[in-house]
């Protein structure tokens, strides 16, 4: 067992968690309850809630019972290949579209308006709608999921297809097709229960493609400038005013105008006038240094309006995933069964049989103190009056391994103030009497006070008093105590032959 388990959640750990949950389906509930309760009790640091408890549970299951194929590793491999596919697709498409937009046969210069309209303008439109939908989403609208439903489905299909391919090869290698079906269901469960996280991952996939598209465009532009002769000009049927074009270009170049000024980072008015394409002019009339003044503007437009926004969106996606993972609460009803098993109560009681019973000569089983924990044992004054001190001392030794004499307190809450040091507190409770609300409230308050001092409260259930000691607890009363304690908001810690009642801090 790990001394310092990693309680942080990752996407891979979520997949492993879902895989183990599916594996547990159909297993005997008693065995699952005993296993999960034991894992919870062995945690080196008491988990504050399901989120930490489930992370520890996954870590321990991976150590004790590795799952093959591992859904976490399967997801990482599938997502890695999906990222590669998106990067390659973006790179090729960016270079191809740029090459087509910069086609130059030597007779007519490349129209920069065509390049901007094909490479930059669509990204500006997508950036605008992305910001708009994000703002609406923060305002509480579901428009983001609606508008981006098709890309999300496409990304989900790609991941599921890759998942199936990898899983199929692993299943063939391990000759276990049942594990493959379970692994596929784990992915479906994760998508269903963590739509926000999964949608964010798909969103990130498209940012990889977008960044690669712009890198491909820049690489193609750089290669054409380095190895071929390109001339750039402008023409438009909407306007023939160079001043209007200069105004538009100056506005677009505003983000980098302070670093690369007019005439360097973007053409000035005279360069715009000199690079206007007029079809009736001969090719010789167009040969001018003005025709080379456009390429820095084109390259910087791709960087500022294509690559940088995609990079920012990718970083936002990474930060958002970190926050979503940090806020996992596993509050869905489908996760409650595991939490109930972890907090389940193991009720055991011991009573000395009557001298006339056939079992009178059979000794009670001695149980050592849990984990060697120092103990302070208390008996309520009203209970002490019903049982002999000699019997109680012997019974305590037999049920919890306690050596010494118990202390007497007037009420349950007094245990928290009567104890000294950091010893765990063991309180003898008459289990033959069903717990009433007042007693449950007192137990919870006492456990809270002890928890502040890193102590725990253990309940030792005592059977009905008899002339020779006490009668064993009945199954019906044991079940009554179990249900009553489970209904409280108190976390229950279980040790052999004892019931721990305590609540961890939140």
C-alpha positions in Angstrom: 0.0 0.0 0.0 1.3 3.5 -0.8 2.1 5.6 2.2 1.3 8.8 0.4 -1.3 8.0 -2.2 -2.0 10.5 -5.0 -5.5 11.8 -4.3 -5.5 14.1 -7.3 -7.9 13.3 -10.1 -6.9 13.0 -13.7 -8.9 12.0 -16.8 -7.1 8.6 -16.8 -8.0 8.0 -13.2 -11.7 8.8 -14.0 -11.6 6.1 -16.7 -10.0 3.6 -14.3 -12.6 4.5 -11.7 -15.4 3.8 -14.1 -13.8 0.6 -15.2 -13.6 -0.7 -11.7 -17.2 0.4 -10.9 -18.4 -1.6 -13.9 -16.3 -4.6 -12.9 -18.0 -4.6 -9.5 -21.5 -4.8 -11.0 -23.0 -8.2 -10.3 -20.6 -9.0 -7.6 -21.9 -10.1 -4.1 -22.7 -7.0 -2.1 -21.3 -8.5 1.1 -17.9 -9.0 -0.3 -17.8 -5.6 -1.9 -18.9 -4.0 1.3 -16.2 -5.7 3.3 -13.5 -4.8 0.7 -14.5 -1.1 0.4 -14.9 -0.6 4.1 -11.5 -2.1 4.7 -9.8 0.1 2.1 -11.5 3.2 3.6 -10.3 2.3 7.1 -6.7 1.7 5.9 -6.4 5.2 4.4 -3.3 6.8 6.0 -5.2 10.1 6.1 -8.9 10.1 6.7 -10.5 11.3 3.4 -12.8 14.3 3.9 -15.4 13.1 1.4 -16.1 10.9 -1.6 -13.8 12.8 -3.9 -10.6 12.0 -1.9 -11.9 8.6 -0.8 -12.6 7.5 -4.4 -9.2 8.6 -5.5 -7.6 6.6 -2.8 -9.9 3.7 -3.7 -8.7 3.7 -7.3 -5.0 3.8 -6.2 -5.5 0.8 -4.0 -7.5 -1.1 -6.6 -4.7 -0.5 -9.1 -2.2 -1.9 -6.7 -4.2 -4.9 -5.5 -6.2 -5.8 -8.6 -4.8 -4.3 -11.9 -7.4 -4.0 -14.6 -6.6 -5.0 -18.2 -7.0 -3.4 -20.5 -6.5 -0.4 -18.3 -9.1 2.2 -19.3 -6.8 5.0 -18.2 -3.9 3.9 -20.3 -6.3 3.2 -23.1 -7.7 6.7 -23.0 -4.3 8.3 -22.9 -3.2 6.3 -26.0 -6.4 7.0 -27.9 -6.2 10.7 -27.1 -2.6 10.9 -28.0 -3.3 9.4 -31.4 -6.3 11.7 -31.9 -4.1 14.7 -31.2 -1.6 13.5 -33.7 -4.3 13.0 -36.3 -5.7 16.5 -35.7 -2.2 18.0 -35.8 -1.4 16.3 -39.1 -4.8 17.2 -40.6 -4.4 20.9 -39.5 -0.8 21.1 -40.8 -1.6 19.6 -44.2 -4.8 21.6 -44.7 -3.2 24.9 -43.6 -0.3 24.4 -46.0 -2.5 23.3 -48.9 -5.0 26.2 -48.5 -2.2 28.7 -48.2 -0.4 27.3 -51.3 -3.6 27.6 -53.3 -4.3 31.1 -52.1 -0.7 32.2 -52.9 -0.8 30.7 -56.5 1.3 32.9 -58.7 2.0 32.4 -62.4 4.2 35.4 -62.9 1.6 37.5 -64.8 -0.7 38.8 -62.1 0.4 39.4 -58.4 -1.1 37.4 -55.6 -4.3 39.1 -54.4 -3.8 39.6 -50.6 -7.6 40.0 -50.2 -8.0 36.4 -51.4 -5.4 35.2 -48.9 -7.0 37.1 -46.0 -10.4 35.9 -47.0 -9.5 32.3 -47.2 -6.9 31.9 -44.4 -7.5 34.7 -41.9 -11.2 35.9 -42.2 -12.7 32.4 -41.4 -10.6 32.2 -38.2 -11.7 35.7 -37.2 -15.3 34.7 -37.6 -14.8 31.5 -35.6 -13.0 33.5 -32.9 -15.9 35.9 -32.7 -18.5 33.1 -32.3 -16.3 31.3 -29.8 -16.1 34.4 -27.6 -19.8 35.0 -28.0 -20.8 31.5 -27.1 -18.4 31.4 -24.1 -19.9 34.7 -22.8 -23.4 33.2 -23.2 -22.3 30.0 -21.5 -20.9 31.9 -18.5 -24.3 33.8 -18.4 -26.0 30.4 -18.0 -27.1 29.8 -21.5 -26.7 26.3 -23.1 -25.9 27.8 -26.5 -22.3 26.7 -26.5 -23.3 23.0 -26.4 -25.9 23.6 -29.0 -23.7 25.4 -31.5 -20.8 23.1 -31.1 -22.8 19.9 -31.0 -21.5 18.7 -34.4 -17.8 19.2 -33.6 -18.2 17.6 -30.2 -19.9 14.6 -31.8 -17.1 14.4 -34.4 -14.4 14.5 -31.8 -16.3 11.9 -29.6 -16.6 9.6 -32.6 -12.9 9.9 -33.3 -11.9 9.0 -29.7 -14.4 6.2 -29.5 -13.1 4.7 -32.8 -9.5 4.9 -31.7 -10.5 3.5 -28.3 -12.1 0.5 -30.0 -9.0 -0.1 -32.2 -6.6 -0.1 -29.3 -8.9 -2.1 -27.1 -9.4 -4.7 -29.9 -5.6 -5.2 -30.2 -5.2 -5.5 -26.4 -8.1 -7.9 -26.2 -6.5 -10.1 -28.9 -3.2 -10.0 -27.0 -4.8 -10.9 -23.7 -7.4 -13.2 -25.2 -10.1 -11.6 -23.1 -13.0 -10.1 -25.1 -15.1 -9.5 -21.9 -12.6 -7.0 -20.7 -12.8 -5.2 -24.0 -16.6 -4.8 -23.7 -16.2 -3.6 -20.1 -13.6 -1.1 -21.3 -15.9 0.3 -24.0 -18.6 0.7 -21.4 -16.2 2.5 -19.1 -15.7 5.1 -21.9 -19.5 5.4 -22.3 -20.0 5.9 -18.6 -17.3 8.6 -18.4 -18.8 10.5 -21.4 -22.3 10.2 -19.8 -21.3 11.2 -16.2 -18.6 13.8 -17.1 -19.9 15.6 -20.1 -18.2 18.9 -19.2 -14.8 17.3 -18.9 -15.2 15.2 -22.0 -16.5 18.1 -24.1 -13.6 20.2 -22.9 -11.2 17.5 -24.1 -12.9 17.4 -27.5 -12.7 21.2 -27.6 -9.0 21.0 -27.0 -8.6 18.5 -29.9 -9.9 21.2 -32.3 -7.5 23.7 -30.8 -4.6 21.4 -31.7 -6.0 21.3 -35.2 -6.4 25.1 -35.4 -2.8 25.7 -34.1 -1.4 23.2 -36.6 -3.4 24.8 -39.4 -1.8 28.2 -38.8 1.6 26.7 -38.4 1.1 25.0 -41.7 0.1 28.3 -43.3 3.1 30.1 -41.9 5.5 27.3 -43.0 4.1 27.3 -46.5 4.2 31.1 -46.7 7.8 31.1 -45.5 8.9 28.3 -47.9 7.3 30.1 -50.9 9.0 33.4 -49.9 12.4 31.7 -49.4 12.4 29.5 -52.5 10.2 31.2 -55.1 9.5 34.7 -56.3 6.1 36.1 -55.1 4.6 39.5 -55.8 1.6 40.7 -53.8 -1.0 43.3 -54.7 -4.7 44.1 -54.0 -7.8 44.6 -56.0 -11.5 44.7 -55.2 -14.7 45.3 -57.0 -16.2 47.0 -53.9 -13.7 49.9 -53.7 -10.8 51.3 -55.7 -9.8 53.7 -52.9 -6.3 53.1 -51.6 -7.1 55.3 -48.6 -10.0 52.9 -47.6 -7.7 49.9 -47.9 -5.0 51.7 -45.9 -7.6 52.3 -43.1 -8.6 48.7 -43.0 -5.0 47.4 -43.0 -4.0 49.9 -40.3 -6.9 48.7 -38.1 -6.0 45.0 -38.6 -2.3 45.8 -37.9 -3.1 47.7 -34.7 -2.0 44.8 -32.3 1.6 44.8 -33.7 1.9 48.4 -35.0 3.8 49.5 -31.9 6.4 46.8 -32.5 6.5 46.8 -36.3 5.5 50.2 -37.6 4.0 51.3 -40.9 6.0 50.4 -43.9 7.5 47.4 -42.0 4.8 45.5 -40.3 2.2 46.6 -42.8 2.3 48.7 -46.0 1.9 52.4 -45.8 -0.4 54.4 -48.1 2.2 54.9 -50.9 3.0 51.1 -50.9 -0.7 50.3 -51.1 -1.2 52.7 -54.0 1.9 51.2 -55.7 0.6 47.6 -55.3 -2.9 48.0 -56.6 -3.6 45.5 -59.3 -5.1 47.0 -62.5 -5.8 44.4 -65.0 -5.4 46.7 -68.0 -1.8 47.5 -67.0 1.0 45.3 -68.4 3.0 43.0 -66.1 6.0 45.3 -66.4 4.1 48.2 -64.9 3.5 46.1 -61.8 7.1 45.3 -61.0 7.8 47.3 -57.9 9.2 47.0 -54.4 5.7 47.9 -53.3 4.6 44.4 -54.3 6.8 42.9 -51.6 5.6 45.1 -48.7 2.5 42.9 -48.0 4.1 39.6 -46.8 5.0 40.8 -43.3 1.3 41.9 -42.8 0.1 38.5 -44.1 2.4 36.6 -41.8 1.6 38.6 -38.7 -2.1 38.4 -39.5 -1.9 34.6 -39.4 0.0 34.7 -36.1 -2.2 37.3 -34.3 -5.6 36.3 -35.6 -5.0 32.6 -36.1 -2.3 31.0 -34.0 -2.4 33.1 -30.9 -6.2 32.8 -30.3 -6.0 29.1 -30.7 -3.1 28.9 -28.3 -5.0 31.0 -25.8 -8.1 28.7 -26.2 -5.9 25.7 -25.6 -4.5 27.2 -22.4 -7.9 28.1 -21.2 -9.0 24.5 -21.9 -6.1 23.2 -19.8 -6.9 25.5 -16.9 -10.6 24.7 -17.2 -9.9 20.9 -17.0 -7.8 21.5 -13.9 -10.7 23.3 -12.2 -13.3 20.8 -13.3 -11.1 17.9 -11.9 -10.6 19.9 -8.7 -14.3 20.4 -8.2 -15.4 16.8 -8.8 -17.9 15.9 -6.0 -19.3 12.6 -7.3 -22.7 13.6 -6.1 -24.6 11.6 -8.7 -26.8 8.8 -7.4 -24.8 6.2 -9.4 -21.8 6.9 -7.1 -23.6 6.7 -3.8 -23.5 2.9 -3.5 -19.6 2.9 -3.2 -19.8 5.6 -0.6 -22.3 3.7 1.4 -20.1 0.6 1.3 -17.1 2.6 2.5 -19.1 4.0 5.4 -20.9 0.7 6.1 -21.0 -0.4 9.7 -19.7 -3.7 10.9 -21.6 -4.3 14.1 -20.4 -7.1 16.4 -21.2 -7.7 20.0 -20.2 -10.2 22.6 -22.0 -11.3 25.7 -21.2 -13.9 28.3 -23.6 -16.8 27.9 -25.7 -18.0 30.9 -24.0 -20.6 33.1 -26.8 -23.0 32.2 -26.2 -22.6 28.5 -24.4 -25.5 26.6 -22.0 -22.9 25.4 -21.1 -21.7 28.9 -17.6 -23.4 28.8 -16.7 -21.9 25.4 -14.4 -18.9 25.9 -15.1 -15.6 24.1 -12.7 -14.8 21.3 -10.1 -12.2 22.4 -9.6 -9.3 20.0 -6.4 -7.1 20.1 -6.7 -3.4 20.3 -7.1 -1.9 16.8 -3.7 -1.1 15.3 -2.2 -0.9 18.8 -4.1 2.4 19.3 -4.0 3.6 23.0 -7.4 3.3 24.5 -9.5 5.0 27.1 -12.7 3.1 27.9 -15.8 4.7 29.4 -19.0 3.3 30.8 -22.1 5.3 31.4 -23.0 5.5 35.1 -26.5 4.2 34.4 -25.1 1.2 32.6 -22.6 0.5 35.3 -25.5 0.1 37.8 -26.9 -2.8 35.7 -23.7 -4.8 35.2 -21.0 -6.0 37.7 -17.6 -4.2 37.4 -15.8 -7.5 37.3 -17.9 -8.7 34.4 -17.4 -5.4 32.5 -13.6 -5.5 32.9 -13.5 -9.1 31.6 -15.9 -8.3 28.7 -13.9 -5.3 27.6 -10.7 -7.3 27.6 -12.4 -10.0 25.5 -14.1 -7.7 23.0 -11.4 -5.0 22.5 -8.3 -6.2 24.2 -8.4 -3.5 26.7 -6.2 -3.9 29.8 -7.1 -2.1 32.9 -10.2 -0.6 34.5 -12.8 1.5 32.7 -13.8 5.0 33.7 -17.3 6.1 34.5 -19.0 9.2 33.0 -22.4 10.7 33.6 -23.4 11.1 29.9 -22.1 10.5 26.4 -20.8 14.0 25.8 -18.6 13.8 28.9 -16.3 11.3 27.2 -14.9 14.1 25.0 -13.8 16.2 28.1 -12.8 13.3 30.3 -10.2 11.9 27.9 -6.5 12.9 28.0 -3.9 12.9 25.3 -4.7 11.5 21.9 -5.9 8.0 22.9 -9.0 6.7 21.1 -12.1 6.6 23.2 -14.1 3.4 23.6 -17.6 3.9 25.0 -19.8 1.0 26.2 -23.3 1.3 24.9 -26.3 -0.9 25.8 -27.0 -2.2 22.4 -30.1 -4.1 23.5 -31.9 -0.7 23.7 -32.7 0.8 20.2 -30.9 4.1 19.7 -33.1 7.2 20.2 -32.5 10.5 18.5 -31.2 12.2 21.6 -28.5 9.5 22.0 -27.5 9.6 18.3 -27.2 13.4 18.6 -25.0 13.1 21.7 -22.8 10.5 20.0 -22.3 12.8 17.0 -21.4 15.8 19.2 -19.0 13.7 21.1 -17.4 12.4 17.9 -17.0 15.9 16.6 -15.3 17.1 19.7 -12.9 14.2 19.7 -12.2 14.6 16.0 -10.9 18.1 16.6 -8.2 16.4 18.8 -7.6 13.7 16.1 -9.3 11.1 18.3 -12.0 8.7 17.3 -15.0 7.4 19.2 -15.6 3.6 19.2 -18.9 2.1 20.3 -18.9 -1.2 22.1 -22.4 -2.7 22.0 -23.4 -4.5 25.1 -26.2 -7.0 25.3 -29.1 -7.1 27.7 -28.0 -7.6 31.4 -28.5 -11.0 32.9 -27.8 -12.3 36.4 -24.4 -13.6 35.2 -23.4 -10.9 32.8 -25.2 -10.0 29.5 -27.0 -11.8 26.7 -25.8 -11.7 23.1 -27.1 -9.0 20.8 -29.9 -10.2 18.5 -29.6 -9.8 14.7 -32.7 -7.6 14.7 -31.2 -5.1 17.2 -27.9 -5.2 15.3 -29.7 -4.2 12.1 -31.6 -1.4 13.9 -28.3 0.1 15.1 -26.8 -0.2 11.7 -29.6 1.6 10.0 -29.8 4.3 12.6 -26.1 5.1 12.4 -26.2 5.1 8.6 -28.9 7.7 8.7 -26.7 10.2 10.6 -24.4 12.6 8.8 -21.5 11.2 10.7 -18.7 9.3 9.0 -18.3 5.9 10.6 -14.9 4.2 11.1 -15.0 0.5 11.6 -12.7 -1.8 13.6 -13.1 -5.4 14.6 -15.7 -5.9 17.2 -16.3 -2.1 17.4 -18.2 0.7 15.8 -16.4 3.9 15.3 -18.4 7.1 15.0 -16.6 10.2 13.8 -16.8 13.0 11.2 -13.9 14.3 9.3 -13.5 18.0 8.5 -14.6 19.4 5.2 
